[in-house]
Amino acid sequence: MAQTNVLVVEDESIVSKDIQHSLKKLGYNVVGAAATGEQAVKLAVETQPDIILMDIMLKGEMNGIEAATQIRSET
């Protein structure tokens, strides 16, 4: 069975690392991590993850909902 590819979008570094560690222990393949909506869109287009764990309240110009909407339209 193929591993599920996951993109983690979280602006709190410690929380992001904890999520990534937990996912890896559970057998998921973490394809990347982003701290901003803009980074999330770029990484999602590049890596084509199976699932994205998205924080809604992100630092920067784009929140998680806006990033998810843009990712949906570009992939």
Buried (B, 14 or more C-beta within 10 A) or exposed (E): EEEBBBBBBBBEEEEBEEBBEEBEEEEBEBBBBBBBBBBBBBBBEEBEBBEBBBBEEBEEEBBBEBBBBBBEEEE
